[in-house]
Amino acid sequence: MSTHTPASLAACIDHTLLKPEAAAAQIDRLCDEAVQFGFASVCVNPVWVRRCAARLGAQQGRKSPVVCTVVGFPLGASEPSIKAAEAALAVEQGAIEVDMVVNLAAVLVGDRAAAAREIAGVVDAARRVREDALIKVILETRALTDEQIILGCRCAAEGQADFVKTSTGFHPNGGATVEHVALMRKHAAPIRVKASGGIRDLPTALAMLDAGADRLGMSAGVAVIQAMQNAGC
Amino acid sequence: MSTHTPASLAACIDHTLLKPEAAAAQIDRLCDEAVQFGFASVCVNPVWVRRCAARLGAQQGRKSPVVCTVVGFPLGASEPSIKAAEAALAVEQGAIEVDMVVNLAAVLVGDRAAAAREIAGVVDAARRVREDALIKVILETRALTDEQIILGCRCAAEGQADFVKTSTGFHPNGGATVEHVALMRKHAAPIRVKASGGIRDLPTALAMLDAGADRLGMSAGVAVIQAMQNAGC
């Protein structure tokens, strides 16, 4: 059973808005909600990184949420050097966390060397700009077998990433499952696990944490925290 | 009514495979089908450009299909400089056509200057590598109003692109409509129109051409051409 409080749950959530139609006012509200509820980060598309960094940096008081962005998103089928350049630019612009999509085709054929090399390239590019940049590797687990998920975890660890992450939230097969999170938990060590995609309510969020997720990517963070507060937790 | 033959229809089709799970053998088959049927291009993700350029370049005989790839795809929410770098690299690697996704947020708020500047940046970057590089601007029309589609057409023309294109095929609202193609036809001149997303059969393909499309993006090109051949056209 979960021992989470609203505050400890909020601290696990990347407050996420990746729809390409997102408008500036929605991005600003995302930032303000992240501060209000104490989310770990706001997770936005690269074009919004500077705006979020400015808005969150301007907040006073408690520990600010950080800016998280995405790279090679959501298909992961950009060239490695472009993913690395995109990550470096995002960190220069104020992102501290970068969620990159793995080269799915490489994982599907078991090309561990290519996948790990690409991850290492993104990690290095981001950390050259900022040593404490944190890289999450999105595997798109619903497109993979268990063996391929395990391979992806090993590539992420080998590439010195900080997290493996289940899903983009854009794949037609769907997002995180408890089983995949548990599998990643088992094989990703020493790196952490982020569950994302389709986590829309409190029971699902808590189930993902119970299965071993360290971080949750969600658009419904505010509703989930409010549900927990209303339940008197 | 359409006056197309199977050969003239095939010459309008970008033979497309953009799923991130695509395997090398499928990409090779896409190339071989493009040669066999005389499609205008193969449209693939950036990681496959070199492979396609090598395979198509090796074909002898009739005019080879070219390699088309995508940039900032499918969300269009990467930074302008990253889109430009991705386009330049793709052209260096052998792509001759580049389908870029517009910054949707800019079009939605009517920021014509920003949208046109970004398009011009991609066009310039690609044409610095190869003068005859051809740039298509994907508007994601199903996320836009008619006025925003018209604005997008003007930005594409202003940015010296060669085509406006309806859709990525990945947006939940859907792909091309006959109405949107006709609207773009009316407002995009002097540049051309590509219809894409959800064009899965011969009647739909012909309807898009009748509405004013110059090019079609399709995954079902082989089935459509075979249907036309079987109908004795």
Interface residues (C-beta under 8 A of the other chain):
Chain A: L18 P20 E21 A22 A23 A24 N45 P46 V47 W48 F73 P74 L75 G76 A77 S78 E79 S81 I82 A85 E86 L89 A90 Q93 V101 N103 L104 A105 L108 V109 E140 A143 F170
Chain B: L18 P20 E21 A22 A23 A24 N45 P46 V47 W48 F73 P74 L75 G76 A77 S78 E79 S81 I82 A85 E86 L89 A90 Q93 V101 N103 L104 A105 L108 V109 E140 A143 F170
